[in-house]
Amino acid sequence: MPNPTFHIKVNPRNELCVSGRIDIANVAQVSLLGATIISNINPVRIDLAGIDYVDSSSLAMLVAWIRNAKMQRKDVTIINMPQ
């Protein structure tokens, strides 16, 4: 059974919070969960404060989330980007 290394939730401020490790092994799952949440919140604020590790697949995921939100005519803000 896979052991997810990430967590994704909506916090009390209605922000999409992602934490843990996002890489090629789990990015499809994270992306799908995030897209579902984005469909249900407006405006879209994505909080990445809890991210421990990302690879280049995570950048593609963020671009897809932004594109998804923009197609729904939602404003998007990304906060606490990892360095």
Number of C-alpha atoms within 10 A of each C-alpha: 3 5 6 13 14 19 14 17 14 17 10 7 7 15 21 20 19 21 17 16 19 27 17 12 12 17 20 15 13 19 18 13 13 22 17 12 18 24 14 10 15 16 15 22 19 23 20 18 14 17 19 14 15 15 12 10 15 20 14 13 19 16 11 15 23 21 14 16 20 13 9 12 11 17 12 17 12 14 13 11 11 11 5
